[in-house]
């Protein structure tokens, strides 16, 4: 694979990630998971004051974009960031927005 093609793929992937994060609830979920660590759907709903059905919808988008991972704990699903990169991007973006 050429360097140009590799760069093009990275740009496409970055656009997909940023598009996924371009919703207030999804951005808040990533920030919450970055700051507090893994949480259940119920804990995320409570922390962000979002209905369970809406939260599940947004978590599915984040899972499909490979930004969060889930693990079953008994009857509950525990969600966490797939890695710390996206959490740092969100924190940096929020800090930048607060400066404006």
N, CA, C and O atoms as a Tinker XYZ file with bonds, in Angstrom:
   400  protein
     1  N      0.850000   -1.182000    0.000000    73     2
     2  CA     0.000000    0.000000    0.000000    64     1     3
     3  C      0.890000    1.237000    0.000000    63     2     4     5
     4  O      1.857000    1.312000    0.758000    81     3
     5  N      0.570000    2.187000   -0.834000    73     3     6
     6  CA     1.378000    3.395000   -0.927000    64     5     7
     7  C      1.126000    4.294000    0.278000    63     6     8     9
     8  O      0.110000    4.172000    0.962000    81     7
     9  N      2.069000    5.198000    0.523000    73     7    10
    10  CA     1.936000    6.138000    1.634000    64     9    11
    11  C      0.717000    7.036000    1.430000    63    10    12    13
    12  O      0.020000    7.368000    2.389000    81    11
    13  N      0.459000    7.434000    0.166000    73    11    14
    14  CA    -0.701000    8.279000   -0.113000    64    13    15
    15  C     -1.994000    7.556000    0.209000    63    14    16    17
    16  O     -2.907000    8.142000    0.792000    81    15
    17  N     -2.080000    6.291000   -0.164000    73    15    18
    18  CA    -3.296000    5.509000    0.094000    64    17    19
    19  C     -3.482000    5.303000    1.595000    63    18    20    21
    20  O     -4.599000    5.377000    2.107000    81    19
    21  N     -2.386000    5.047000    2.288000    73    19    22
    22  CA    -2.445000    4.880000    3.734000    64    21    23
    23  C     -2.920000    6.167000    4.403000    63    22    24    25
    24  O     -3.730000    6.134000    5.329000    81    23
    25  N     -2.414000    7.284000    3.930000    73    23    26
    26  CA    -2.823000    8.585000    4.455000    64    25    27
    27  C     -4.298000    8.845000    4.176000    63    26    28    29
    28  O     -5.018000    9.354000    5.035000    81    27
    29  N     -4.748000    8.492000    2.967000    73    27    30
    30  CA    -6.160000    8.660000    2.605000    64    29    31
    31  C     -7.056000    7.832000    3.520000    63    30    32    33
    32  O     -8.107000    8.306000    3.951000    81    31
    33  N     -6.654000    6.607000    3.819000    73    31    34
    34  CA    -7.439000    5.747000    4.705000    64    33    35
    35  C     -7.489000    6.320000    6.114000    63    34    36    37
    36  O     -8.530000    6.272000    6.770000    81    35
    37  N     -6.374000    6.860000    6.576000    73    35    38
    38  CA    -6.341000    7.464000    7.908000    64    37    39
    39  C     -7.263000    8.681000    7.966000    63    38    40    41
    40  O     -7.951000    8.891000    8.964000    81    39
    41  N     -7.278000    9.474000    6.911000    73    39    42
    42  CA    -8.158000   10.641000    6.872000    64    41    43
    43  C     -9.615000   10.201000    6.865000    63    42    44    45
    44  O    -10.436000   10.782000    7.575000    81    43
    45  N     -9.949000    9.192000    6.079000    73    43    46
    46  CA   -11.325000    8.678000    6.054000    64    45    47
    47  C    -11.737000    8.178000    7.435000    63    46    48    49
    48  O    -12.850000    8.450000    7.886000    81    47
    49  N    -10.859000    7.457000    8.099000    73    47    50
    50  CA   -11.158000    6.948000    9.441000    64    49    51
    51  C    -11.330000    8.096000   10.432000    63    50    52    53
    52  O    -12.226000    8.057000   11.276000    81    51
    53  N    -10.480000    9.116000   10.338000    73    51    54
    54  CA   -10.606000   10.276000   11.219000    64    53    55
    55  C    -11.940000   10.986000   11.002000    63    54    56    57
    56  O    -12.577000   11.422000   11.962000    81    55
    57  N    -12.359000   11.103000    9.751000    73    55    58
    58  CA   -13.653000   11.723000    9.453000    64    57    59
    59  C    -14.783000   10.902000   10.078000    63    58    60    61
    60  O    -15.720000   11.466000   10.644000    81    59
    61  N    -14.697000    9.583000    9.978000    73    59    62
    62  CA   -15.716000    8.718000   10.584000    64    61    63
    63  C    -15.777000    8.921000   12.094000    63    62    64    65
    64  O    -16.862000    9.015000   12.667000    81    63
    65  N    -14.615000    8.987000   12.737000    73    63    66
    66  CA   -14.565000    9.179000   14.194000    64    65    67
    67  C    -15.162000   10.521000   14.578000    63    66    68    69
    68  O    -16.006000   10.599000   15.470000    81    67
    69  N    -14.724000   11.572000   13.906000    73    67    70
    70  CA   -15.219000   12.905000   14.239000    64    69    71
    71  C    -16.704000   13.046000   13.938000    63    70    72    73
    72  O    -17.420000   13.734000   14.666000    81    71
    73  N    -17.172000   12.405000   12.881000    73    71    74
    74  CA   -18.607000   12.427000   12.569000    64    73    75
    75  C    -19.406000   11.748000   13.670000    63    74    76    77
    76  O    -20.472000   12.225000   14.059000    81    75
    77  N    -18.892000   10.641000   14.167000    73    75    78
    78  CA   -19.570000    9.934000   15.241000    64    77    79
    79  C    -19.635000   10.788000   16.505000    63    78    80    81
    80  O    -20.634000   10.768000   17.224000    81    79
    81  N    -18.585000   11.525000   16.767000    73    79    82
    82  CA   -18.527000   12.368000   17.968000    64    81    83
    83  C    -19.295000   13.672000   17.815000    63    82    84    85
    84  O    -19.429000   14.423000   18.781000    81    83
    85  N    -19.800000   13.954000   16.625000    73    83    86
    86  CA   -20.474000   15.229000   16.357000    64    85    87
    87  C    -21.923000   15.225000   16.828000    63    86    88    89
    88  O    -22.793000   15.798000   16.172000    81    87
    89  N    -22.179000   14.588000   17.949000    73    87    90
    90  CA   -23.498000   14.615000   18.584000    64    89    91
    91  C    -23.267000   14.864000   20.068000    63    90    92    93
    92  O    -22.407000   14.220000   20.670000    81    91
    93  N    -24.007000   15.776000   20.665000    73    91    94
    94  CA   -23.758000   16.132000   22.068000    64    93    95
    95  C    -23.790000   14.949000   23.041000    63    94    96    97
    96  O    -22.975000   14.883000   23.961000    81    95
    97  N    -24.709000   14.030000   22.845000    73    95    98
    98  CA   -24.795000   12.892000   23.771000    64    97    99
    99  C    -23.583000   11.984000   23.609000    63    98   100   101
   100  O    -22.995000   11.561000   24.604000    81    99
   101  N    -23.203000   11.681000   22.385000    73    99   102
   102  CA   -22.049000   10.807000   22.174000    64   101   103
   103  C    -20.765000   11.457000   22.686000    63   102   104   105
   104  O    -19.917000   10.781000   23.269000    81   103
   105  N    -20.621000   12.750000   22.473000    73   103   106
   106  CA   -19.459000   13.461000   22.988000    64   105   107
   107  C    -19.442000   13.405000   24.517000    63   106   108   109
   108  O    -18.391000   13.197000   25.123000    81   107
   109  N    -20.600000   13.591000   25.130000    73   107   110
   110  CA   -20.697000   13.533000   26.591000    64   109   111
   111  C    -20.415000   12.128000   27.121000    63   110   112   113
   112  O    -19.791000   11.978000   28.171000    81   111
   113  N    -20.865000   11.105000   26.409000    73   111   114
   114  CA   -20.590000    9.722000   26.819000    64   113   115
   115  C    -19.091000    9.461000   26.818000    63   114   116   117
   116  O    -18.558000    8.905000   27.779000    81   115
   117  N    -18.409000    9.854000   25.753000    73   115   118
   118  CA   -16.961000    9.630000   25.676000    64   117   119
   119  C    -16.255000   10.395000   26.790000    63   118   120   121
   120  O    -15.352000    9.855000   27.429000    81   119
   121  N    -16.649000   11.638000   27.032000    73   119   122
   122  CA   -16.037000   12.419000   28.116000    64   121   123
   123  C    -16.276000   11.753000   29.458000    63   122   124   125
   124  O    -15.361000   11.665000   30.277000    81   123
   125  N    -17.483000   11.289000   29.692000    73   123   126
   126  CA   -17.826000   10.626000   30.952000    64   125   127
   127  C    -17.005000    9.354000   31.146000    63   126   128   129
   128  O    -16.460000    9.127000   32.226000    81   127
   129  N    -16.916000    8.538000   30.125000    73   127   130
   130  CA   -16.145000    7.294000   30.226000    64   129   131
   131  C    -14.660000    7.581000   30.397000    63   130   132   133
   132  O    -13.962000    6.842000   31.091000    81   131
   133  N    -14.174000    8.645000   29.773000    73   131   134
   134  CA   -12.764000    9.001000   29.911000    64   133   135
   135  C    -12.463000    9.450000   31.340000    63   134   136   137
   136  O    -11.431000    9.091000   31.906000    81   135
   137  N    -13.366000   10.233000   31.915000    73   135   138
   138  CA   -13.144000   10.783000   33.258000    64   137   139
   139  C    -13.407000    9.774000   34.367000    63   138   140   141
   140  O    -12.680000    9.732000   35.360000    81   139
   141  N    -14.444000    8.962000   34.198000    73   139   142
   142  CA   -14.891000    8.106000   35.303000    64   141   143
   143  C    -14.625000    6.627000   35.094000    63   142   144   145
   144  O    -14.800000    5.834000   36.019000    81   143
   145  N    -14.207000    6.241000   33.903000    73   143   146
   146  CA   -13.985000    4.827000   33.638000    64   145   147
   147  C    -15.269000    4.136000   33.216000    63   146   148   149
   148  O    -16.286000    4.780000   32.962000    81   147
   149  N    -15.205000    2.826000   33.147000    73   147   150
   150  CA   -16.315000    2.020000   32.637000    64   149   151
   151  C    -17.589000    2.244000   33.445000    63   150   152   153
   152  O    -17.550000    2.432000   34.660000    81   151
   153  N    -18.715000    2.219000   32.742000    73   151   154
   154  CA   -20.029000    2.413000   33.368000    64   153   155
   155  C    -21.063000    1.544000   32.674000    63   154   156   157
   156  O    -20.913000    1.182000   31.507000    81   155
   157  N    -22.106000    1.219000   33.408000    73   155   158
   158  CA   -23.244000    0.517000   32.824000    64   157   159
   159  C    -24.116000    1.524000   32.080000    63   158   160   161
   160  O    -23.968000    2.736000   32.242000    81   159
   161  N    -25.020000    1.005000   31.269000    73   159   162
   162  CA   -25.963000    1.871000   30.561000    64   161   163
   163  C    -26.753000    2.702000   31.568000    63   162   164   165
   164  O    -26.940000    3.905000   31.383000    81   163
   165  N    -27.209000    2.056000   32.624000    73   163   166
   166  CA   -27.993000    2.765000   33.641000    64   165   167
   167  C    -27.210000    3.891000   34.290000    63   166   168   169
   168  O    -27.749000    4.976000   34.508000    81   167
   169  N    -25.942000    3.644000   34.601000    73   167   170
   170  CA   -25.109000    4.679000   35.213000    64   169   171
   171  C    -24.867000    5.830000   34.245000    63   170   172   173
   172  O    -24.857000    6.992000   34.651000    81   171
   173  N    -24.673000    5.515000   32.966000    73   171   174
   174  CA   -24.510000    6.576000   31.965000    64   173   175
   175  C    -25.789000    7.393000   31.830000    63   174   176   177
   176  O    -25.740000    8.620000   31.742000    81   175
   177  N    -26.928000    6.717000   31.813000    73   175   178
   178  CA   -28.216000    7.412000   31.712000    64   177   179
   179  C    -28.394000    8.381000   32.875000    63   178   180   181
   180  O    -28.803000    9.527000   32.691000    81   179
   181  N    -28.080000    7.901000   34.070000    73   179   182
   182  CA   -28.215000    8.740000   35.259000    64   181   183
   183  C    -27.227000    9.901000   35.236000    63   182   184   185
   184  O    -27.596000   11.037000   35.533000    81   183
   185  N    -25.985000    9.626000   34.889000    73   183   186
   186  CA   -24.953000   10.671000   34.886000    64   185   187
   187  C    -25.244000   11.759000   33.864000    63   186   188   189
   188  O    -24.939000   12.929000   34.098000    81   187
   189  N    -25.834000   11.381000   32.729000    73   187   190
   190  CA   -26.034000   12.330000   31.635000    64   189   191
   191  C    -27.492000   12.730000   31.448000    63   190   192   193
   192  O    -27.810000   13.502000   30.543000    81   191
   193  N    -28.384000   12.213000   32.294000    73   191   194
   194  CA   -29.824000   12.516000   32.231000    64   193   195
   195  C    -30.386000   12.245000   30.830000    63   194   196   197
   196  O    -30.983000   13.112000   30.191000    81   195
   197  N    -30.167000   11.002000   30.385000    73   195   198
   198  CA   -30.623000   10.561000   29.064000    64   197   199
   199  C    -31.462000    9.302000   29.242000    63   198   200   201
   200  O    -31.125000    8.440000   30.054000    81   199
   201  N    -32.546000    9.191000   28.492000    73   199   202
   202  CA   -33.389000    7.996000   28.536000    64   201   203
   203  C    -32.606000    6.774000   28.066000    63   202   204   205
   204  O    -31.707000    6.888000   27.233000    81   203
   205  N    -32.950000    5.609000   28.602000    73   203   206
   206  CA   -32.224000    4.373000   28.301000    64   205   207
   207  C    -32.256000    4.038000   26.817000    63   206   208   209
   208  O    -31.239000    3.620000   26.264000    81   207
   209  N    -33.389000    4.209000   26.166000    73   207   210
   210  CA   -33.472000    3.865000   24.734000    64   209   211
   211  C    -32.564000    4.772000   23.905000    63   210   212   213
   212  O    -31.910000    4.305000   22.973000    81   211
   213  N    -32.518000    6.057000   24.236000    73   211   214
   214  CA   -31.639000    6.985000   23.518000    64   213   215
   215  C    -30.171000    6.646000   23.782000    63   214   216   217
   216  O    -29.343000    6.685000   22.872000    81   215
   217  N    -29.861000    6.314000   25.032000    73   215   218
   218  CA   -28.474000    5.968000   25.373000    64   217   219
   219  C    -28.034000    4.726000   24.604000    63   218   220   221
   220  O    -26.925000    4.689000   24.070000    81   219
   221  N    -28.880000    3.726000   24.545000    73   219   222
   222  CA   -28.542000    2.505000   23.808000    64   221   223
   223  C    -28.273000    2.808000   22.340000    63   222   224   225
   224  O    -27.350000    2.256000   21.741000    81   223
   225  N    -29.080000    3.683000   21.770000    73   223   226
   226  CA   -28.894000    4.100000   20.370000    64   225   227
   227  C    -27.513000    4.734000   20.174000    63   226   228   229
   228  O    -26.798000    4.391000   19.233000    81   227
   229  N    -27.148000    5.643000   21.049000    73   227   230
   230  CA   -25.868000    6.332000   20.916000    64   229   231
   231  C    -24.694000    5.397000   21.204000    63   230   232   233
   232  O    -23.654000    5.499000   20.554000    81   231
   233  N    -24.844000    4.496000   22.161000    73   231   234
   234  CA   -23.789000    3.527000   22.436000    64   233   235
   235  C    -23.564000    2.603000   21.240000    63   234   236   237
   236  O    -22.433000    2.204000   20.964000    81   235
   237  N    -24.637000    2.266000   20.537000    73   235   238
   238  CA   -24.490000    1.442000   19.340000    64   237   239
   239  C    -23.643000    2.171000   18.289000    63   238   240   241
   240  O    -22.775000    1.563000   17.661000    81   239
   241  N    -23.892000    3.467000   18.098000    73   239   242
   242  CA   -23.075000    4.255000   17.162000    64   241   243
   243  C    -21.610000    4.251000   17.589000    63   242   244   245
   244  O    -20.721000    4.078000   16.755000    81   243
   245  N    -21.360000    4.438000   18.869000    73   243   246
   246  CA   -19.987000    4.468000   19.372000    64   245   247
   247  C    -19.318000    3.096000   19.236000    63   246   248   249
   248  O    -18.127000    3.012000   18.938000    81   247
   249  N    -20.082000    2.029000   19.453000    73   247   250
   250  CA   -19.536000    0.666000   19.267000    64   249   251
   251  C    -19.224000    0.420000   17.801000    63   250   252   253
   252  O    -18.159000   -0.100000   17.466000    81   251
   253  N    -20.149000    0.792000   16.927000    73   251   254
   254  CA   -19.950000    0.591000   15.483000    64   253   255
   255  C    -18.714000    1.340000   14.975000    63   254   256   257
   256  O    -18.058000    0.898000   14.032000    81   255
   257  N    -18.405000    2.473000   15.603000    73   255   258
   258  CA   -17.224000    3.255000   15.223000    64   257   259
   259  C    -15.968000    2.769000   15.957000    63   258   260   261
   260  O    -14.891000    3.345000   15.802000    81   259
   261  N    -16.114000    1.713000   16.752000    73   259   262
   262  CA   -14.994000    1.127000   17.511000    64   261   263
   263  C    -14.401000    2.105000   18.518000    63   262   264   265
   264  O    -13.205000    2.065000   18.806000    81   263
   265  N    -15.257000    2.992000   19.058000    73   263   266
   266  CA   -14.798000    3.952000   20.056000    64   265   267
   267  C    -15.040000    3.451000   21.476000    63   266   268   269
   268  O    -14.324000    3.831000   22.402000    81   267
   269  N    -16.048000    2.601000   21.646000    73   267   270
   270  CA   -16.294000    1.981000   22.953000    64   269   271
   271  C    -16.373000    0.471000   22.786000    63   270   272   273
   272  O    -16.658000   -0.049000   21.707000    81   271
   273  N    -16.113000   -0.203000   23.877000    73   271   274
   274  CA   -16.255000   -1.656000   23.933000    64   273   275
   275  C    -17.222000   -1.972000   25.064000    63   274   276   277
   276  O    -17.392000   -1.186000   25.996000    81   275
   277  N    -17.846000   -3.129000   24.965000    73   275   278
   278  CA   -18.791000   -3.532000   26.006000    64   277   279
   279  C    -18.413000   -4.906000   26.537000    63   278   280   281
   280  O    -17.815000   -5.730000   25.845000    81   279
   281  N    -18.782000   -5.115000   27.779000    73   279   282
   282  CA   -18.517000   -6.391000   28.443000    64   281   283
   283  C    -19.701000   -6.689000   29.353000    63   282   284   285
   284  O    -20.150000   -5.831000   30.113000    81   283
   285  N    -20.192000   -7.906000   29.264000    73   283   286
   286  CA   -21.331000   -8.292000   30.100000    64   285   287
   287  C    -20.842000   -8.550000   31.523000    63   286   288   289
   288  O    -19.859000   -9.258000   31.743000    81   287
   289  N    -21.557000   -7.954000   32.487000    73   287   290
   290  CA   -21.326000   -8.217000   33.899000    64   289   291
   291  C    -22.663000   -8.630000   34.495000    63   290   292   293
   292  O    -23.497000   -7.792000   34.837000    81   291
   293  N    -22.848000   -9.943000   34.611000    73   291   294
   294  CA   -24.150000  -10.430000   35.061000    64   293   295
   295  C    -25.204000  -10.101000   34.024000    63   294   296   297
   296  O    -25.100000  -10.502000   32.865000    81   295
   297  N    -26.222000   -9.366000   34.454000    73   295   298
   298  CA   -27.284000   -8.977000   33.524000    64   297   299
   299  C    -27.038000   -7.616000   32.887000    63   298   300   301
   300  O    -27.794000   -7.201000   32.009000    81   299
   301  N    -26.009000   -6.929000   33.312000    73   299   302
   302  CA   -25.741000   -5.576000   32.815000    64   301   303
   303  C    -24.590000   -5.591000   31.816000    63   302   304   305
   304  O    -23.731000   -6.473000   31.835000    81   303
   305  N    -24.601000   -4.591000   30.946000    73   303   306
   306  CA   -23.490000   -4.371000   30.019000    64   305   307
   307  C    -22.666000   -3.203000   30.548000    63   306   308   309
   308  O    -23.200000   -2.147000   30.886000    81   307
   309  N    -21.376000   -3.414000   30.610000    73   307   310
   310  CA   -20.446000   -2.394000   31.062000    64   309   311
   311  C    -19.748000   -1.822000   29.833000    63   310   312   313
   312  O    -19.225000   -2.570000   29.007000    81   311
   313  N    -19.740000   -0.503000   29.714000    73   311   314
   314  CA   -19.139000    0.168000   28.566000    64   313   315
   315  C    -17.883000    0.918000   28.998000    63   314   316   317
   316  O    -17.827000    1.507000   30.078000    81   315
   317  N    -16.882000    0.879000   28.129000    73   315   318
   318  CA   -15.615000    1.573000   28.373000    64   317   319
   319  C    -15.074000    2.064000   27.040000    63   318   320   321
   320  O    -15.477000    1.583000   25.981000    81   319
   321  N    -14.161000    3.023000   27.099000    73   319   322
   322  CA   -13.501000    3.475000   25.876000    64   321   323
   323  C    -12.632000    2.357000   25.331000    63   322   324   325
   324  O    -12.008000    1.614000   26.088000    81   323
   325  N    -12.597000    2.246000   24.023000    73   323   326
   326  CA   -11.766000    1.222000   23.387000    64   325   327
   327  C    -10.287000    1.501000   23.651000    63   326   328   329
   328  O     -9.497000    0.569000   23.796000    81   327
   329  N     -9.913000    2.773000   23.713000    73   327   330
   330  CA    -8.562000    3.177000   24.100000    64   329   331
   331  C     -8.621000    4.631000   24.564000    63   330   332   333
   332  O     -9.675000    5.263000   24.488000    81   331
   333  N     -7.520000    5.153000   25.033000    73   331   334
   334  CA    -7.538000    6.499000   25.615000    64   333   335
   335  C     -7.415000    7.619000   24.590000    63   334   336   337
   336  O     -7.644000    8.782000   24.924000    81   335
   337  N     -7.061000    7.298000   23.358000    73   335   338
   338  CA    -6.865000    8.354000   22.352000    64   337   339
   339  C     -8.081000    9.240000   22.184000    63   338   340   341
   340  O     -7.978000   10.466000   22.227000    81   339
   341  N     -9.222000    8.623000   21.994000    73   339   342
   342  CA   -10.435000    9.396000   21.725000    64   341   343
   343  C    -10.838000   10.218000   22.944000    63   342   344   345
   344  O    -11.331000   11.337000   22.801000    81   343
   345  N    -10.635000    9.680000   24.124000    73   343   346
   346  CA   -10.925000   10.445000   25.342000    64   345   347
   347  C    -10.073000   11.695000   25.430000    63   346   348   349
   348  O    -10.558000   12.757000   25.822000    81   347
   349  N     -8.806000   11.573000   25.068000    73   347   350
   350  CA    -7.917000   12.739000   25.096000    64   349   351
   351  C     -8.324000   13.762000   24.032000    63   350   352   353
   352  O     -8.259000   14.969000   24.268000    81   351
   353  N     -8.742000   13.275000   22.863000    73   351   354
   354  CA    -9.209000   14.188000   21.813000    64   353   355
   355  C    -10.413000   14.980000   22.304000    63   354   356   357
   356  O    -10.487000   16.194000   22.117000    81   355
   357  N    -11.350000   14.288000   22.929000    73   355   358
   358  CA   -12.558000   14.951000   23.436000    64   357   359
   359  C    -12.189000   15.954000   24.539000    63   358   360   361
   360  O    -12.678000   17.083000   24.530000    81   359
   361  N    -11.344000   15.559000   25.474000    73   359   362
   362  CA   -10.940000   16.474000   26.555000    64   361   363
   363  C    -10.245000   17.698000   25.995000    63   362   364   365
   364  O    -10.521000   18.816000   26.431000    81   363
   365  N     -9.343000   17.512000   25.033000    73   363   366
   366  CA    -8.652000   18.648000   24.419000    64   365   367
   367  C     -9.642000   19.563000   23.697000    63   366   368   369
   368  O     -9.525000   20.786000   23.762000    81   367
   369  N    -10.604000   18.968000   23.019000    73   367   370
   370  CA   -11.620000   19.751000   22.297000    64   369   371
   371  C    -12.477000   20.552000   23.271000    63   370   372   373
   372  O    -12.760000   21.726000   23.037000    81   371
   373  N    -12.884000   19.919000   24.355000    73   371   374
   374  CA   -13.687000   20.625000   25.372000    64   373   375
   375  C    -12.896000   21.751000   26.013000    63   374   376   377
   376  O    -13.439000   22.829000   26.254000    81   375
   377  N    -11.624000   21.519000   26.289000    73   375   378
   378  CA   -10.780000   22.573000   26.868000    64   377   379
   379  C    -10.633000   23.733000   25.886000    63   378   380   381
   380  O    -10.697000   24.898000   26.276000    81   379
   381  N    -10.438000   23.406000   24.624000    73   379   382
   382  CA   -10.311000   24.446000   23.596000    64   381   383
   383  C    -11.612000   25.246000   23.489000    63   382   384   385
   384  O    -11.576000   26.472000   23.384000    81   383
   385  N    -12.749000   24.567000   23.515000    73   383   386
   386  CA   -14.046000   25.228000   23.408000    64   385   387
   387  C    -14.281000   26.149000   24.611000    63   386   388   389
   388  O    -14.871000   27.220000   24.463000    81   387
   389  N    -13.826000   25.741000   25.792000    73   387   390
   390  CA   -14.000000   26.553000   26.986000    64   389   391
   391  C    -13.164000   27.832000   26.943000    63   390   392   393
   392  O    -13.504000   28.820000   27.593000    81   391
   393  N    -12.066000   27.811000   26.172000    73   391   394
   394  CA   -11.208000   28.987000   26.050000    64   393   395
   395  C    -11.799000   30.040000   25.122000    63   394   396   397
   396  O    -11.482000   31.223000   25.240000    81   395
   397  N    -12.640000   29.620000   24.215000    73   395   398
   398  CA   -13.169000   30.534000   23.184000    64   397   399
   399  C    -14.126000   31.560000   23.760000    63   398   400
   400  O    -14.652000   32.395000   23.025000    81   399
